[in-house]
């Protein structure tokens, strides 16, 4: 069973579901529902449509994997080291950095949410 990604909103398209659009240059676009297909035909930008995953990532609503490149570089350098002791010493440091990044993301989002509530209650 092959699960595809919707071209517009990046959700999964299960076999037998959704719409498939094939362009003249044989590029295949798969859509999970008619909402995505209609938005694509209207030439909407997925990064500007609020309900798509690409909008959420572009506007900081979701935690993106930006630092995964840094983590991958750290891991690749750790693998290049010959002693296994340094790998086991450094790996908890990487996990600690990822946890710290998630905590700052959560605190930033909750602070901005609290400010929005405060501003809306003042009106």
TIVO-2410 file (N, C-alpha, C; in nm, 3 decimals):
# residues 123
REC num residu      c1      c2      c3 atome chaine
REC   1      X   0.085  -0.117   0.000     N      A
REC   1      X   0.000   0.000   0.000    CA      A
REC   1      X   0.089   0.124   0.000     C      A
REC   2      X   0.071   0.207  -0.101     N      A
REC   2      X   0.155   0.325  -0.116    CA      A
REC   2      X   0.077   0.449  -0.074     C      A
REC   3      X   0.131   0.523   0.020     N      A
REC   3      X   0.069   0.646   0.066    CA      A
REC   3      X   0.139   0.764   0.001     C      A
REC   4      X   0.063   0.847  -0.065     N      A
REC   4      X   0.118   0.965  -0.133    CA      A
REC   4      X   0.093   1.089  -0.047     C      A
REC   5      X   0.159   1.197  -0.083     N      A
REC   5      X   0.137   1.326  -0.016    CA      A
REC   5      X   0.056   1.418  -0.106     C      A
REC   6      X  -0.035   1.491  -0.046     N      A
REC   6      X  -0.112   1.588  -0.122    CA      A
REC   6      X  -0.018   1.701  -0.166     C      A
REC   7      X  -0.028   1.741  -0.292     N      A
REC   7      X   0.061   1.843  -0.345    CA      A
REC   7      X   0.034   1.978  -0.279     C      A
REC   8      X  -0.089   2.004  -0.239     N      A
REC   8      X  -0.125   2.135  -0.186    CA      A
REC   8      X  -0.107   2.145  -0.035     C      A
REC   9      X  -0.167   2.053   0.039     N      A
REC   9      X  -0.167   2.067   0.185    CA      A
REC   9      X  -0.073   1.971   0.257     C      A
REC  10      X  -0.007   1.882   0.185     N      A
REC  10      X   0.093   1.788   0.238    CA      A
REC  10      X   0.035   1.682   0.330     C      A
REC  11      X  -0.095   1.657   0.327     N      A
REC  11      X  -0.150   1.548   0.406    CA      A
REC  11      X  -0.142   1.419   0.324     C      A
REC  12      X  -0.165   1.306   0.389     N      A
REC  12      X  -0.151   1.179   0.319    CA      A
REC  12      X  -0.273   1.151   0.233     C      A
REC  13      X  -0.246   1.093   0.117     N      A
REC  13      X  -0.352   1.052   0.025    CA      A
REC  13      X  -0.348   0.900   0.021     C      A
REC  14      X  -0.452   0.836   0.070     N      A
REC  14      X  -0.459   0.691   0.074    CA      A
REC  14      X  -0.502   0.636  -0.062     C      A
REC  15      X  -0.469   0.510  -0.091     N      A
REC  15      X  -0.506   0.452  -0.220    CA      A
REC  15      X  -0.658   0.453  -0.240     C      A
REC  16      X  -0.699   0.496  -0.358     N      A
REC  16      X  -0.841   0.501  -0.389    CA      A
REC  16      X  -0.909   0.628  -0.344     C      A
REC  17      X  -0.835   0.720  -0.287     N      A
REC  17      X  -0.890   0.846  -0.239    CA      A
REC  17      X  -0.827   0.962  -0.314     C      A
REC  18      X  -0.896   1.074  -0.313     N      A
REC  18      X  -0.840   1.195  -0.368    CA      A
REC  18      X  -0.850   1.204  -0.519     C      A
REC  19      X  -0.786   1.307  -0.572     N      A
REC  19      X  -0.790   1.338  -0.714    CA      A
REC  19      X  -0.646   1.344  -0.765     C      A
REC  20      X  -0.627   1.297  -0.888     N      A
REC  20      X  -0.495   1.301  -0.949    CA      A
REC  20      X  -0.504   1.386  -1.075     C      A
REC  21      X  -0.414   1.483  -1.085     N      A
REC  21      X  -0.410   1.572  -1.200    CA      A
REC  21      X  -0.277   1.553  -1.270     C      A
REC  22      X  -0.282   1.528  -1.402     N      A
REC  22      X  -0.160   1.507  -1.480    CA      A
REC  22      X  -0.148   1.621  -1.578     C      A
REC  23      X  -0.039   1.696  -1.569     N      A
REC  23      X  -0.014   1.809  -1.657    CA      A
REC  23      X   0.039   1.760  -1.792     C      A
REC  24      X   0.043   1.848  -1.891     N      A
REC  24      X   0.088   1.810  -2.025    CA      A
REC  24      X   0.232   1.761  -2.029     C      A
REC  25      X   0.314   1.807  -1.938     N      A
REC  25      X   0.453   1.761  -1.934    CA      A
REC  25      X   0.468   1.635  -1.848     C      A
REC  26      X   0.356   1.566  -1.823     N      A
REC  26      X   0.346   1.440  -1.748    CA      A
REC  26      X   0.388   1.453  -1.601     C      A
REC  27      X   0.377   1.572  -1.546     N      A
REC  27      X   0.397   1.591  -1.401    CA      A
REC  27      X   0.267   1.555  -1.331     C      A
REC  28      X   0.274   1.471  -1.228     N      A
REC  28      X   0.155   1.422  -1.158    CA      A
REC  28      X   0.137   1.500  -1.029     C      A
REC  29      X   0.017   1.551  -1.008     N      A
REC  29      X  -0.021   1.620  -0.885    CA      A
REC  29      X  -0.131   1.539  -0.819     C      A
REC  30      X  -0.111   1.505  -0.693     N      A
REC  30      X  -0.213   1.431  -0.619    CA      A
REC  30      X  -0.272   1.522  -0.513     C      A
REC  31      X  -0.403   1.516  -0.498     N      A
REC  31      X  -0.474   1.600  -0.401    CA      A
REC  31      X  -0.559   1.510  -0.312     C      A
REC  32      X  -0.565   1.546  -0.184     N      A
REC  32      X  -0.637   1.462  -0.088    CA      A
REC  32      X  -0.788   1.483  -0.097     C      A
REC  33      X  -0.832   1.602  -0.133     N      A
REC  33      X  -0.976   1.631  -0.141    CA      A
REC  33      X  -0.998   1.742  -0.243     C      A
REC  34      X  -1.124   1.767  -0.273     N      A
REC  34      X  -1.158   1.866  -0.375    CA      A
REC  34      X  -1.119   2.007  -0.331     C      A
REC  35      X  -1.114   2.030  -0.201     N      A
REC  35      X  -1.073   2.162  -0.149    CA      A
REC  35      X  -0.933   2.196  -0.198     C      A
REC  36      X  -0.841   2.100  -0.190     N      A
REC  36      X  -0.703   2.122  -0.234    CA      A
REC  36      X  -0.697   2.136  -0.387     C      A
REC  37      X  -0.775   2.055  -0.457     N      A
REC  37      X  -0.774   2.060  -0.602    CA      A
REC  37      X  -0.827   2.194  -0.653     C      A
REC  38      X  -0.932   2.244  -0.592     N      A
REC  38      X  -0.989   2.373  -0.633    CA      A
REC  38      X  -0.892   2.488  -0.604     C      A
REC  39      X  -0.826   2.479  -0.489     N      A
REC  39      X  -0.729   2.584  -0.455    CA      A
REC  39      X  -0.611   2.583  -0.552     C      A
REC  40      X  -0.569   2.463  -0.594     N      A
REC  40      X  -0.461   2.451  -0.692    CA      A
REC  40      X  -0.503   2.510  -0.826     C      A
REC  41      X  -0.626   2.481  -0.868     N      A
REC  41      X  -0.675   2.533  -0.996    CA      A
REC  41      X  -0.690   2.685  -0.993     C      A
REC  42      X  -0.715   2.740  -0.875     N      A
REC  42      X  -0.724   2.886  -0.861    CA      A
REC  42      X  -0.587   2.950  -0.847     C      A
REC  43      X  -0.483   2.868  -0.855     N      A
REC  43      X  -0.344   2.913  -0.847    CA      A
REC  43      X  -0.312   2.981  -0.714     C      A
REC  44      X  -0.366   2.927  -0.607     N      A
REC  44      X  -0.335   2.977  -0.473    CA      A
REC  44      X  -0.199   2.926  -0.429     C      A
REC  45      X  -0.134   3.007  -0.350     N      A
REC  45      X  -0.004   2.970  -0.297    CA      A
REC  45      X  -0.026   2.897  -0.165     C      A
REC  46      X   0.019   2.771  -0.150     N      A
REC  46      X  -0.003   2.697  -0.026    CA      A
REC  46      X   0.059   2.763   0.097     C      A
REC  47      X   0.164   2.843   0.076     N      A
REC  47      X   0.228   2.911   0.190    CA      A
REC  47      X   0.146   3.028   0.241     C      A
REC  48      X   0.046   3.071   0.163     N      A
REC  48      X  -0.039   3.183   0.205    CA      A
REC  48      X  -0.178   3.139   0.248     C      A
REC  49      X  -0.209   3.012   0.231     N      A
REC  49      X  -0.338   2.958   0.273    CA      A
REC  49      X  -0.322   2.904   0.414     C      A
REC  50      X  -0.403   2.953   0.507     N      A
REC  50      X  -0.380   2.932   0.649    CA      A
REC  50      X  -0.391   2.787   0.696     C      A
REC  51      X  -0.465   2.703   0.628     N      A
REC  51      X  -0.488   2.567   0.678    CA      A
REC  51      X  -0.387   2.465   0.626     C      A
REC  52      X  -0.289   2.505   0.549     N      A
REC  52      X  -0.191   2.410   0.496    CA      A
REC  52      X  -0.072   2.396   0.591     C      A
REC  53      X  -0.003   2.285   0.577     N      A
REC  53      X   0.114   2.260   0.661    CA      A
REC  53      X   0.229   2.354   0.626     C      A
REC  54      X   0.239   2.389   0.498     N      A
REC  54      X   0.348   2.478   0.457    CA      A
REC  54      X   0.329   2.618   0.516     C      A
REC  55      X   0.204   2.664   0.532     N      A
REC  55      X   0.178   2.792   0.597    CA      A
REC  55      X   0.222   2.786   0.742     C      A
REC  56      X   0.186   2.678   0.811     N      A
REC  56      X   0.219   2.665   0.952    CA      A
REC  56      X   0.370   2.663   0.974     C      A
REC  57      X   0.443   2.596   0.885     N      A
REC  57      X   0.588   2.593   0.898    CA      A
REC  57      X   0.650   2.727   0.863     C      A
REC  58      X   0.595   2.793   0.760     N      A
REC  58      X   0.653   2.920   0.716    CA      A
REC  58      X   0.632   3.031   0.818     C      A
REC  59      X   0.522   3.025   0.893     N      A
REC  59      X   0.490   3.131   0.988    CA      A
REC  59      X   0.521   3.095   1.133     C      A
REC  60      X   0.595   2.986   1.154     N      A
REC  60      X   0.640   2.952   1.288    CA      A
REC  60      X   0.532   2.895   1.377     C      A
REC  61      X   0.426   2.840   1.321     N      A
REC  61      X   0.319   2.782   1.401    CA      A
REC  61      X   0.354   2.639   1.442     C      A
REC  62      X   0.438   2.574   1.364     N      A
REC  62      X   0.481   2.438   1.392    CA      A
REC  62      X   0.632   2.435   1.405     C      A
REC  63      X   0.678   2.341   1.484     N      A
REC  63      X   0.821   2.325   1.501    CA      A
REC  63      X   0.878   2.257   1.377     C      A
REC  64      X   0.964   2.326   1.305     N      A
REC  64      X   1.020   2.271   1.182    CA      A
REC  64      X   1.152   2.201   1.212     C      A
REC  65      X   1.199   2.131   1.114     N      A
REC  65      X   1.323   2.056   1.129    CA      A
REC  65      X   1.440   2.135   1.072     C      A
REC  66      X   1.449   2.263   1.105     N      A
REC  66      X   1.557   2.347   1.054    CA      A
REC  66      X   1.690   2.302   1.112     C      A
REC  67      X   1.691   2.270   1.239     N      A
REC  67      X   1.816   2.233   1.303    CA      A
REC  67      X   1.852   2.087   1.282     C      A
REC  68      X   1.771   2.014   1.206     N      A
REC  68      X   1.805   1.875   1.178    CA      A
REC  68      X   1.933   1.866   1.097     C      A
REC  69      X   1.961   1.967   1.016     N      A
REC  69      X   2.084   1.969   0.937    CA      A
REC  69      X   2.203   1.979   1.032     C      A
REC  70      X   2.191   2.068   1.132     N      A
REC  70      X   2.299   2.081   1.229    CA      A
REC  70      X   2.319   1.952   1.307     C      A
REC  71      X   2.206   1.888   1.345     N      A
REC  71      X   2.213   1.763   1.418    CA      A
REC  71      X   2.277   1.655   1.332     C      A
REC  72      X   2.239   1.651   1.205     N      A
REC  72      X   2.297   1.551   1.115    CA      A
REC  72      X   2.447   1.573   1.098     C      A
REC  73      X   2.488   1.700   1.091     N      A
REC  73      X   2.632   1.728   1.080    CA      A
REC  73      X   2.705   1.683   1.206     C      A
REC  74      X   2.644   1.708   1.322     N      A
REC  74      X   2.706   1.665   1.447    CA      A
REC  74      X   2.720   1.514   1.452     C      A
REC  75      X   2.614   1.445   1.412     N      A
REC  75      X   2.617   1.300   1.417    CA      A
REC  75      X   2.719   1.245   1.318     C      A
REC  76      X   2.727   1.305   1.198     N      A
REC  76      X   2.824   1.256   1.100    CA      A
REC  76      X   2.967   1.278   1.148     C      A
REC  77      X   2.991   1.391   1.217     N      A
REC  77      X   3.126   1.412   1.270    CA      A
REC  77      X   3.154   1.316   1.385     C      A
REC  78      X   3.049   1.285   1.462     N      A
REC  78      X   3.068   1.189   1.570    CA      A
REC  78      X   3.098   1.050   1.516     C      A
REC  79      X   3.034   1.014   1.405     N      A
REC  79      X   3.060   0.883   1.346    CA      A
REC  79      X   3.200   0.876   1.289     C      A
REC  80      X   3.252   0.990   1.246     N      A
REC  80      X   3.386   0.988   1.190    CA      A
REC  80      X   3.494   0.972   1.298     C      A
REC  81      X   3.456   1.004   1.421     N      A
REC  81      X   3.552   0.986   1.530    CA      A
REC  81      X   3.575   0.837   1.555     C      A
REC  82      X   3.694   0.801   1.593     N      A
REC  82      X   3.727   0.660   1.607    CA      A
REC  82      X   3.683   0.604   1.741     C      A
REC  83      X   3.691   0.681   1.846     N      A
REC  83      X   3.657   0.626   1.977    CA      A
REC  83      X   3.507   0.633   2.000     C      A
REC  84      X   3.450   0.526   2.049     N      A
REC  84      X   3.306   0.520   2.076    CA      A
REC  84      X   3.269   0.596   2.203     C      A
REC  85      X   3.367   0.621   2.289     N      A
REC  85      X   3.339   0.692   2.413    CA      A
REC  85      X   3.294   0.835   2.385     C      A
REC  86      X   3.358   0.901   2.289     N      A
REC  86      X   3.319   1.039   2.258    CA      A
REC  86      X   3.179   1.045   2.198     C      A
REC  87      X   3.140   0.941   2.125     N      A
REC  87      X   3.005   0.937   2.068    CA      A
REC  87      X   2.904   0.930   2.181     C      A
REC  88      X   2.926   0.844   2.277     N      A
REC  88      X   2.831   0.830   2.387    CA      A
REC  88      X   2.831   0.952   2.478     C      A
REC  89      X   2.942   1.024   2.483     N      A
REC  89      X   2.947   1.146   2.563    CA      A
REC  89      X   2.874   1.259   2.491     C      A
REC  90      X   2.889   1.270   2.362     N      A
REC  90      X   2.833   1.382   2.286    CA      A
REC  90      X   2.685   1.365   2.251     C      A
REC  91      X   2.637   1.243   2.241     N      A
REC  91      X   2.499   1.222   2.200    CA      A
REC  91      X   2.397   1.280   2.299     C      A
REC  92      X   2.415   1.267   2.430     N      A
REC  92      X   2.322   1.333   2.523    CA      A
REC  92      X   2.321   1.484   2.507     C      A
REC  93      X   2.434   1.541   2.468     N      A
REC  93      X   2.441   1.686   2.444    CA      A
REC  93      X   2.349   1.725   2.328     C      A
REC  94      X   2.347   1.645   2.222     N      A
REC  94      X   2.260   1.671   2.108    CA      A
REC  94      X   2.114   1.661   2.150     C      A
REC  95      X   2.082   1.558   2.228     N      A
REC  95      X   1.945   1.543   2.276    CA      A
REC  95      X   1.905   1.660   2.365     C      A
REC  96      X   1.998   1.706   2.448     N      A
REC  96      X   1.971   1.821   2.534    CA      A
REC  96      X   1.943   1.946   2.452     C      A
REC  97      X   2.020   1.967   2.345     N      A
REC  97      X   1.997   2.084   2.260    CA      A
REC  97      X   1.861   2.079   2.191     C      A
REC  98      X   1.819   1.960   2.146     N      A
REC  98      X   1.688   1.946   2.084    CA      A
REC  98      X   1.576   1.974   2.184     C      A
REC  99      X   1.590   1.924   2.306     N      A
REC  99      X   1.488   1.949   2.409    CA      A
REC  99      X   1.481   2.098   2.443     C      A
REC 100      X   1.596   2.162   2.453     N      A
REC 100      X   1.600   2.305   2.482    CA      A
REC 100      X   1.532   2.385   2.372     C      A
REC 101      X   1.555   2.346   2.245     N      A
REC 101      X   1.492   2.413   2.132    CA      A
REC 101      X   1.340   2.398   2.137     C      A
REC 102      X   1.292   2.279   2.172     N      A
REC 102      X   1.148   2.257   2.182    CA      A
REC 102      X   1.087   2.339   2.296     C      A
REC 103      X   1.158   2.348   2.408     N      A
REC 103      X   1.107   2.425   2.522    CA      A
REC 103      X   1.098   2.574   2.489     C      A
REC 104      X   1.199   2.627   2.419     N      A
REC 104      X   1.192   2.769   2.382    CA      A
REC 104      X   1.081   2.793   2.281     C      A
REC 105      X   1.058   2.698   2.192     N      A
REC 105      X   0.948   2.712   2.097    CA      A
REC 105      X   0.814   2.716   2.171     C      A
REC 106      X   0.796   2.625   2.265     N      A
REC 106      X   0.670   2.622   2.342    CA      A
REC 106      X   0.651   2.749   2.422     C      A
REC 107      X   0.757   2.797   2.486     N      A
REC 107      X   0.743   2.917   2.567    CA      A
REC 107      X   0.713   3.039   2.479     C      A
REC 108      X   0.777   3.047   2.363     N      A
REC 108      X   0.750   3.159   2.273    CA      A
REC 108      X   0.608   3.157   2.221     C      A
REC 109      X   0.558   3.040   2.186     N      A
REC 109      X   0.422   3.032   2.133    CA      A
REC 109      X   0.319   3.060   2.242     C      A
REC 110      X   0.342   3.013   2.364     N      A
REC 110      X   0.245   3.040   2.470    CA      A
REC 110      X   0.248   3.186   2.510     C      A
REC 111      X   0.365   3.250   2.507     N      A
REC 111      X   0.371   3.393   2.539    CA      A
REC 111      X   0.296   3.476   2.436     C      A
REC 112      X   0.314   3.444   2.308     N      A
REC 112      X   0.245   3.520   2.205    CA      A
REC 112      X   0.096   3.495   2.211     C      A
REC 113      X   0.055   3.373   2.247     N      A
REC 113      X  -0.087   3.342   2.260    CA      A
REC 113      X  -0.147   3.420   2.376     C      A
REC 114      X  -0.074   3.430   2.486     N      A
REC 114      X  -0.121   3.508   2.601    CA      A
REC 114      X  -0.133   3.655   2.568     C      A
REC 115      X  -0.039   3.710   2.492     N      A
REC 115      X  -0.046   3.850   2.453    CA      A
REC 115      X  -0.166   3.877   2.364     C      A
REC 116      X  -0.196   3.783   2.272     N      A
REC 116      X  -0.312   3.800   2.185    CA      A
REC 116      X  -0.441   3.800   2.266     C      A
REC 117      X  -0.450   3.711   2.365     N      A
REC 117      X  -0.569   3.707   2.450    CA      A
REC 117      X  -0.583   3.837   2.528     C      A
REC 118      X  -0.470   3.888   2.580     N      A
REC 118      X  -0.472   4.010   2.658    CA      A
REC 118      X  -0.517   4.128   2.572     C      A
REC 119      X  -0.464   4.137   2.451     N      A
REC 119      X  -0.501   4.247   2.361    CA      A
REC 119      X  -0.647   4.238   2.317     C      A
REC 120      X  -0.695   4.116   2.296     N      A
REC 120      X  -0.835   4.102   2.254    CA      A
REC 120      X  -0.930   4.133   2.369     C      A
REC 121      X  -0.889   4.107   2.494     N      A
REC 121      X  -0.976   4.136   2.607    CA      A
REC 121      X  -0.980   4.285   2.639     C      A
REC 122      X  -0.880   4.360   2.596     N      A
REC 122      X  -0.876   4.504   2.624    CA      A
REC 122      X  -0.975   4.581   2.536     C      A
REC 123      X  -1.013   4.524   2.426     N      A
REC 123      X  -1.103   4.593   2.332    CA      A
REC 123      X  -1.240   4.599   2.383     C      A
***
